[in-house]
Amino acid sequence: MPDWIQTLGTADLLQLRLMVEELCCDLCRFEHMAGGTAPEAVRIDREVFLGPDSFADVRVRAPGRAAYFVEVKLGYPSEILVRHLRRKYNSETIAAAGVDRIVLVVDLLGRAQWPATLAQLRSALGSSIQLDVWDETALMTRIRECFGVQVGGLTPPQLMEARMAIDHAKGQYAFGHPDGNYSHAPLNAQLLWHFAYWKLRRLKEATGPDARQILPPGLYRNVAVLLADMCSFSSYMRDTSDPALVRDSLTAFYSRARYQIINNGGMLYQFVGDEVIGLFGIPDSCEDCASVALDTAHSLLSIGASVAKHWQRHLDRVQPSAGLHIGIAVGDLQIVSLRPFSRTHIGALGDCINLAARLMALAGEGEIVATTGVHRQLPEADQQRFVRADAVDLKNVGKIQAWRLPATA
């Protein structure tokens, strides 16, 4: 194992893996774009549920080819690495997922007896799956070829340099410039926090060259609002003696939840403690915003379950519940400037946010509760999976008919 990895504390190593996970998601999408695939056609999911206690780090699906998984395993001892992949992947898991390969991101510098470890990994996965190994050199080569930045290693400072180059590449794609002299202005950076870069490109093409016109203050109709909150968060906090574990768990949740929302075409509005708010159908309206919100909710449930399992493994006391509970509502939303004439700092107001929050409170562990307005906009197959809940009288709202999607195993 490289000396620089050995010098990292446990929390920093987890943050490093998380950062490389983000980087690999961007690499995979840009590489598919280089092959002629539209970025929005590439579906990338993080923390994909495989079975009890098992989640794939990343799943990539692109048109015209089989899906594949990406596993980021920097800093894992070889015996644990083999054990983890054997636990996650078997012939049934691979067949159900429809994947044809696994990309393993792993440090090889200073790793003893790697050929024997590689043979064990291939044996554990079986002959039906291809194993591609991205070591330090392969990863740095891909970063250089894709984003034009020379990264000298995988230390946190060097990876932050790579992330800055990737953010610049996203901004160049989203906002462009006639002479190629792109400047990563504060408004551009803020919009890239809220939206996927390919969506911003489409919005800019529709609204004109001024980025201030992408999300102007005003009233937006038929916006789907998703609120997801961690179950028993206060209990997890109370029973955690190491504050670094709290920070690590929340950063993992924030990173993966934001990625899932914006890469499904939504807008990340904000995080509030252990809660995330995503908006769908804004600023451009869409007929299927409720369906996209529901699809995102399913992905967020998998992310929440993974974060909770990781957190629970470090606690003595078994927590009363785990994962997320989610509320979804649809309605009109006001976007307002938080400073005069500002587009960089905006807020959102609407009864649909309040209603989604109330429904989220009614949802149990792993459940999604939605309004009738959301339910009516879903395809019939999705409607049939919900059950009608008892009407609830919500303070300052009135009596609401809600629909509950029960948790799945």
HUNORTA-V562502 format. One record per backbone hydrogen bond with DSSP energy under -1.0 kcal/mol. NH is the residue of the N-H (numbers start at 1). CO is the residue of the C=O. E is the energy in kcal/mol with one decimal. If there is no record, write none. Layout:
nh: [NH:NH]
co: [CO:CO]
e: [E:E]
//
This chain:
nh: [6:7:8:13:14:15:16:17:18:19:20:21:22:23:24:25:26:27:28:29:30:31:32:33:34:36:37:41:42:43:45:47:48:50:51:54:56:58:59:60:61:65:67:68:69:70:71:73:76:81:82:83:84:85:86:87:88:89:94:95:96:97:98:99:100:102:103:104:105:106:111:117:118:119:120:121:122:123:124:125:126:130:132:134:139:140:141:142:143:144:145:146:147:148:159:160:161:162:163:164:165:166:167:168:169:170:171:172:173:174:175:176:180:182:185:189:190:191:192:194:195:200:201:202:203:204:205:206:207:208:213:214:218:220:223:224:225:226:227:228:229:230:231:236:237:238:239:240:245:247:248:249:250:251:252:253:254:255:256:257:258:259:260:261:262:263:265:266:267:268:269:270:272:275:276:277:278:279:280:289:292:293:294:295:296:297:298:299:300:301:302:303:304:305:306:307:308:309:310:311:312:313:314:315:325:326:327:328:329:331:333:334:335:336:338:342:347:349:353:354:355:356:357:358:359:360:361:363:366:367:368:369:370:371:375:376:383:384:385:386:387:389:392:394:397:398:400:403:404:405]
co: [2:3:5:9:10:11:12:13:14:15:16:17:18:19:20:21:22:23:24:25:26:27:28:29:30:33:32:38:39:61:59:57:56:54:54:51:48:70:45:68:43:62:98:60:101:58:103:105:73:77:78:79:80:81:82:83:84:85:90:91:92:93:94:94:67:130:69:132:71:134:108:113:114:115:116:117:118:119:120:121:122:100:102:104:135:136:137:138:139:140:141:142:143:144:155:156:157:158:159:160:161:162:163:164:165:166:167:168:169:170:171:172:177:180:183:185:186:187:188:190:191:196:197:198:199:200:201:202:203:204:210:211:335:333:331:280:329:278:327:276:325:274:323:232:233:234:235:237:242:243:244:245:246:247:248:249:250:251:252:253:254:255:256:257:258:259:262:261:279:194:277:277:275:272:228:270:226:267:224:286:288:289:290:291:292:293:294:295:296:297:298:299:300:301:302:303:304:305:306:307:308:309:311:312:229:367:227:369:225:223:220:349:218:347:345:339:336:334:350:350:351:352:353:354:355:356:357:359:324:364:405:326:403:328:371:372:379:380:382:383:404:402:400:398:394:394:392:370:387:368]
e: [-1.7:-1.4:-1.2:-2.4:-2.1:-2.2:-2.3:-2.3:-2.1:-2.4:-2.5:-2.3:-2.1:-2.3:-2.7:-1.9:-2.0:-2.7:-2.7:-2.0:-2.6:-2.6:-1.9:-2.3:-2.3:-2.0:-2.2:-1.5:-1.2:-3.0:-2.4:-2.0:-1.9:-2.7:-1.3:-2.8:-2.7:-1.3:-2.8:-3.0:-2.6:-1.3:-1.0:-2.0:-1.8:-2.4:-3.1:-3.0:-1.4:-2.6:-2.3:-1.9:-2.8:-2.1:-2.3:-2.2:-2.2:-2.5:-2.7:-2.2:-2.5:-2.0:-1.2:-1.2:-1.9:-2.7:-3.1:-3.5:-3.1:-1.7:-2.0:-1.7:-3.2:-2.0:-1.8:-2.4:-2.5:-2.1:-2.4:-2.1:-1.7:-2.1:-2.7:-3.0:-2.6:-2.4:-2.4:-2.1:-2.2:-2.2:-2.6:-2.4:-2.7:-1.7:-2.4:-2.2:-1.5:-1.6:-2.5:-2.1:-1.8:-2.4:-2.9:-2.0:-2.2:-2.5:-2.4:-2.7:-2.1:-2.7:-3.1:-1.1:-1.6:-1.6:-2.1:-2.5:-2.3:-2.6:-2.2:-1.4:-2.5:-2.0:-1.7:-1.8:-2.6:-2.8:-2.2:-1.4:-2.1:-2.3:-2.0:-1.6:-1.6:-3.3:-3.2:-2.7:-3.5:-2.9:-2.5:-2.2:-2.0:-1.1:-3.0:-2.3:-2.5:-2.5:-2.0:-1.1:-1.2:-2.0:-2.7:-2.4:-2.4:-2.6:-2.1:-2.0:-3.2:-2.8:-2.1:-2.6:-2.5:-2.0:-2.2:-2.3:-2.5:-2.1:-1.4:-2.3:-3.2:-2.3:-2.4:-1.1:-2.8:-1.6:-2.4:-2.3:-2.5:-2.6:-2.4:-1.0:-2.4:-2.3:-2.2:-2.6:-2.4:-2.2:-1.9:-1.6:-2.6:-2.0:-1.5:-2.0:-3.0:-2.2:-2.0:-2.4:-2.4:-2.2:-2.2:-2.3:-2.9:-1.7:-1.6:-2.0:-1.9:-2.2:-2.3:-2.1:-2.0:-1.9:-2.9:-3.5:-2.8:-2.5:-2.6:-2.4:-2.8:-2.5:-1.1:-1.3:-2.9:-2.2:-2.0:-2.0:-2.5:-2.3:-1.6:-1.0:-2.5:-2.2:-1.6:-2.4:-3.0:-1.4:-2.4:-2.8:-2.4:-2.2:-1.1:-1.3:-2.8:-2.3:-2.6:-2.8:-2.2:-2.8:-3.5:-2.8:-2.9:-3.5]
//
